[in-house]
């Protein structure tokens, strides 16, 4: 009976600690979302004030993306434990199979227009995550023995590259869409959508290549423009002259 009462009290205390953390977590996620869209907007010359970013919906998408990323890349962390030991041929074969499964998961979860460059990029990320896992496992005892100041410094040093990576991901995300919404005259592409507005950027279409010129930008009502969905083999973003 006493154990049950104690566990109930621990649950209540944990819940009390968790509730104040939720607004802080939401603020952190909103900051990450802002950094992402800031990179996206700067690359296309969009004023972030005109974007009206729906932070609540983006937080849900960020949580879904995080879950998807865990599903995709968790095997590489598991393999990092094995790489500290001597891997046999069967384990190498399993690693290759997991990489192929990760590739299909990436296409399914993120609807990525996959090409050789993206395949190579996924392979590099896969190797990096495995290397990070090896580093964390091998240095865990020494990190636990570090002072709080050193731990804060390590977190700070990891935070800056993470924010730069988020910004760069937002900046380049326009290049990796599966499809693009093009106007009837093939002169503009939708780069952002609000509840009732489209933000259009000027483009050039050469064969199967889409070029964002960023020379002209329009904000139009969703009901006043007709669009067609198109796929492109190559996408380029130019800086306006």
N, C-alpha and C positions, 0 to 999 in steps of 0.2 A: 504493500500500500504506500509506504514511504517512497519507494523507487518511482512509483507512478506519479505521485505528487511532485517529486523532484523533476521528473522529465517534463511534466506539464509546465512547471515554473521556468525551466530552461527554454521551452518552446515559446513561452510568453516573452521572455527576455530577448530571445533571438528575433521575435517579431517586432518588438519595440525598437531594436537596433536597425532592423531592415527598413522599417517605414520611413525614418528620416533620411535614409540613404537613397530612396527612390527619386526624390527631386534632384539630388546631386547627380545621380546616374543619368537622369533625363537631360539635365543641362550638359553633361559631358557628351552624350550622344548628339544633341543639337549642335554642339560646337564642332564635332566631327563632320556632321552633315553640312554645316556652313563652309568648312574648309574644302570639302569635296566640290560643292557647287560653286565656290569662289574660283577654284581652278578651272571648272567647266566654263564659267561665265567669262573669265579673263581670256581664255583661249579663243572664244567666239565674239568677244567684244560686247557682251550683254551686260546691261546695268542690273545688278542684283536686286535693286528696288523694284524693278518691273517684273521680276520672276515670281514674287509672292510665294516663297518656298513653303510648302505644307510640311512643317517639321513633324507633326504627329504621324502622318502617313509614312514619312521617310524613316522615322524611328522604327515602325513596324517592318519596313523593308530591310532596314539595317539588321534587325534581330533575325529576320529570315535569312539574310545573306550570311550572317555569322553562323547560324545553324548549318546552312549549306556548306560553308567553308570548313566547318568542323568535320562534317561527313566526308568531304572531299580529301582533306589533308591530314586527318588523324592517323591514317596508316603510315605516313612518313615519319611521324613521331614514334610509332610503335617499331618501325624498322630501325630507328636510330638506336634503340636499345640493342637490337641484334647486331648493328654495325660495330658496336663496341667489342663484340665477340667475333670470332672467325665465322663468316657466312659460308655455307656450303652451296652447291649448285641449286638445290631445291629452294633455298631461301632467296637466291638471286632470281629464280624463275617466279616465285611469289611476288617479289618486288616489281618485276616487269608487268605481271598481271594486274597488280594494284594500280600501277601507273596508267595502264589502259583503262581500267575502271574509272579512275579519277578523270581521265579525258572525257569519257562519256557522261560522267556526272557534271562536268563543267558545261558541256553542251546543253544538257537537260535543264540544269538549274539556272544558268545565266543566259541561255539562248544566244551563245556567242557564235558569230560568223567565223568558224575556225579555218585557219590556213596554216602553212608551215611555220610562219613567224610566231603565231599564237601557240602552236604545238611546242616550239622551241622554248618559248617564254614559260609555259607550264612546266616543262622539264627542268628549267633553271630554278623556278620557284620550288619545285618538288625537291631538288637537291639541296637548296638553301634551307628549307624547313627541316630536312633530315640532319643537315649539319648543325643547325641551331639546337635541335633535340639532343644531338651528341654532346654539344657544348654545355647545355643546361644540365644534363645528367652527370657529366664528368666534373663540372664545377660546383654542383649543388652543395657539397659539404663546405667548400671554402666560402660560398656566398652566405650560407647560414651563419658562419663565424664572423662576417663583416659587421662593422658598426653601423648604426642607423644612418649616419652621415654618408657613408660609402654606398649604402643601399639607395638613398635618395639621389645620389649622384648617378648611379647606374640607371635608375628609372628616368632621370632627366636626360641622360645621354641617349636612351632608347626612345624617348618621347619625340625629340626633334626629328630624327629620320622617319618616324612613324607619321608625323604630321606632313612632312614633305612628300612621303609616299602617297598619302591620302590626297593631297593637293594635285600631285602628278597624275594619279589615277583619274580624278575628275577632269583634269585637263585633256587627257587622251581618250576619255570614254566615248566621245563622239565618233572616233575612228572605228570602234568595235561593235557598233550596233548591227543587229542582224538585218534590219530593214530600215528604209528611210521614207518619210512622207514628202513627196515632191509635188509642187504645184503643176497645173496643167501646161504652163508654158516652159516648164523645166528650168526656170530661172531661180527658184527659191526652194528651200528645204526647211521643214519645221524643226527647230532646235530646242523649243521649250513650249509646254502647254500649261496654261492656267485653267481655271474653271470655265471660262468663256472666251479666252484669247489664245491665239497662236503667235509665237515669236518666230519670224522667218528670217533666214540669212541667205544672202545671194550666193549662188553657186554656178560653176561651170560643169557640164557633163561631157566628157570625152570618151566615147565608146563605153567601156564598163568602169570608168574612173570618175569619182565624184570629187570635185575641188571646191572647198569653201573659200570664196574670195574675201568675205568679210567686208566688202565695200559698201553694201547696202543692207539695212535691217528694217523690217516692218513688223508692226504689231497690229494684227487684224482680228476681227471677230470670227469665231469658229464657224459661224453660219454663212460667212461671206467668201469662202474659198473652197475650191474643190481640190482634193489631193489623191494621189495614187501611190501605192506602196511599191518600192523598188529595192533591189539588192545590187550591191556594187562589189567588185573584186578588190578595188583599191580606193582609199579615201585619203585626201590631203587637205590640210588646213593651212591657208596662207595668211600672213600678216598683211593688213591693208597698206598700200603705198602712201 
